Structures are given as C-alpha cells and as structure tokens.
Amino acid sequence: MGAVNWNAEMNHGSRGSYFDGKLIEYIGWCLAGWLVTVCTLGICYPWSVVMIYRWKAEHTVVNGQRLRFEGSAVSLFGHWIKWLLLSVITLGIYGFWVFIKLEQWKAKNTFFQ
C-alpha cells in the first residue's frame, strides 16, 4: 500500500474526492426541512428530503467532478404515496424496502456536472 498524501487530498484543485459543505449550512437546511415537514404534518417531507440531498450533492466532488442532483419533490411525492400504500397493504412489511427504494431514487437522479 502506498502512503496517503493528505496535502494532495486537501488540494481542491486536484482530481481527488471531497465534501465542501459547512456545518452551519447543514444545520440550517435540516431545520428548514424539519420546519416544513412539521408545519405541513408530513405532507412536504419529500420536499425536505430533496432539498437536503440536493445540498449534499452540490457540495460533493468525486474524482474532481462535482455532483448534481436533478430529482424533484413532485416526483418523490409520487413514489412516497406508492410506497406508503404498499406499506399499508403489506401491514408494514414493505416499509423495510422504502430506505432502499429512496436510495435508488437518489442515485437515479444524481449526475456529474
């Protein structure tokens, strides 16, 4: 194994991978998402998920290429309703797959800029 060159990884001009988001921004987005979700009794939860994930993607660079997230809250809302109905029909069993379905949806809507 080769030695890790920490200076090269911290150099944002390199082809390395890094995340450049700030904690205060993350806290702000999470609070905004929580507030919207609570004020709408959970109806706008998909909007909160999209908003926070878009922020994460926009601050992530993989091999020198920044990510871009193109998913919409309306699209996720449609999936969310479908997943909720499937969970109710299967007495909650489908709920175990919802996390995986959400991650698949995020991946499908995430691209390199």
C-alpha positions as CSV (number, residue, x, y, z in Angstrom):
1,M,0.0,0.0,0.0
2,G,1.2,3.5,-0.8
3,A,1.3,6.3,1.7
4,V,-1.6,8.7,1.8
5,N,-0.8,12.2,0.6
6,W,-3.0,14.3,2.8
7,N,-1.9,17.6,1.2
8,A,-3.0,16.3,-2.2
9,E,-6.4,15.3,-0.9
10,M,-6.9,18.7,0.7
11,N,-6.0,20.4,-2.6
12,H,-9.4,21.1,-4.1
13,G,-7.8,21.7,-7.5
14,S,-6.7,18.0,-7.7
15,R,-8.8,15.2,-9.1
16,G,-9.5,13.9,-5.6
17,S,-12.8,13.5,-3.9
18,Y,-14.0,15.7,-1.1
19,F,-17.1,17.3,0.5
20,D,-17.0,21.1,1.0
21,G,-20.3,21.7,2.8
22,K,-20.3,23.6,6.1
23,L,-21.9,22.5,9.3
24,I,-23.9,25.7,9.8
25,E,-25.4,25.3,6.3
26,Y,-26.3,21.7,7.1
27,I,-28.0,22.7,10.3
28,G,-29.9,25.4,8.5
29,W,-31.1,23.1,5.8
30,C,-32.1,20.4,8.3
31,L,-34.0,23.0,10.4
32,A,-35.8,24.3,7.4
33,G,-36.7,20.8,6.3
34,W,-37.9,19.9,9.8
35,L,-40.0,23.1,10.0
36,V,-41.6,22.5,6.6
37,T,-42.3,18.8,7.5
38,V,-43.9,19.7,10.8
39,C,-45.9,22.6,9.6
40,T,-47.4,20.5,6.8
41,L,-48.0,17.5,9.0
42,G,-45.5,15.5,7.0
43,I,-47.1,16.2,3.6
44,C,-44.0,18.1,2.4
45,Y,-41.5,15.6,3.7
46,P,-40.4,14.7,0.2
47,W,-39.6,18.4,-0.4
48,S,-37.4,18.3,2.7
49,V,-35.6,15.1,1.5
50,V,-34.9,16.7,-1.9
51,M,-33.8,20.0,-0.5
52,I,-31.2,18.4,1.8
53,Y,-30.0,15.8,-0.6
54,R,-29.5,18.5,-3.3
55,W,-27.4,20.5,-0.9
56,K,-25.3,17.4,-0.1
57,A,-24.8,16.6,-3.8
58,E,-23.9,20.1,-4.7
59,H,-21.1,20.1,-2.1
60,T,-19.7,16.6,-3.1
61,V,-16.8,16.2,-5.6
62,V,-15.8,12.7,-6.8
63,N,-12.6,12.3,-8.7
64,G,-12.6,16.0,-9.5
65,Q,-16.2,16.2,-10.7
66,R,-18.9,17.9,-8.7
67,L,-22.2,16.0,-8.4
68,R,-25.6,17.5,-9.5
69,F,-29.0,16.3,-8.2
70,E,-32.0,16.6,-10.6
71,G,-34.7,14.9,-8.6
72,S,-37.9,16.9,-7.8
73,A,-40.1,16.9,-4.8
74,V,-43.1,16.2,-7.0
75,S,-41.5,13.1,-8.4
76,L,-40.5,11.8,-5.0
77,F,-44.0,12.6,-3.6
78,G,-45.5,10.2,-6.2
79,H,-43.1,7.5,-5.1
80,W,-43.7,8.3,-1.5
81,I,-47.5,7.8,-1.9
82,K,-46.9,4.5,-3.7
83,W,-44.5,3.3,-1.0
84,L,-46.9,4.3,1.7
85,L,-49.8,2.4,0.1
86,L,-47.6,-0.7,-0.4
87,S,-46.6,-0.5,3.3
88,V,-50.2,-0.3,4.4
89,I,-51.3,-3.2,2.1
90,T,-48.5,-5.4,3.4
91,L,-49.0,-4.4,7.0
92,G,-45.7,-2.6,7.2
93,I,-43.5,-5.2,5.6
94,Y,-42.8,-3.1,2.5
95,G,-41.5,-0.4,4.8
96,F,-38.3,-2.3,5.1
97,W,-37.7,-1.7,1.4
98,V,-38.5,2.0,1.4
99,F,-35.0,3.0,2.5
100,I,-33.5,1.1,-0.4
101,K,-36.1,2.5,-2.8
102,L,-35.3,6.0,-1.7
103,E,-31.5,5.4,-2.1
104,Q,-32.2,4.0,-5.6
105,W,-34.3,7.1,-6.5
106,K,-31.5,9.4,-5.3
107,A,-28.9,7.5,-7.3
108,K,-31.0,7.6,-10.4
109,N,-31.3,11.4,-10.1
110,T,-27.7,12.2,-9.3
111,F,-25.2,13.0,-12.1
112,F,-21.8,14.5,-12.7
113,Q,-21.8,18.2,-13.7
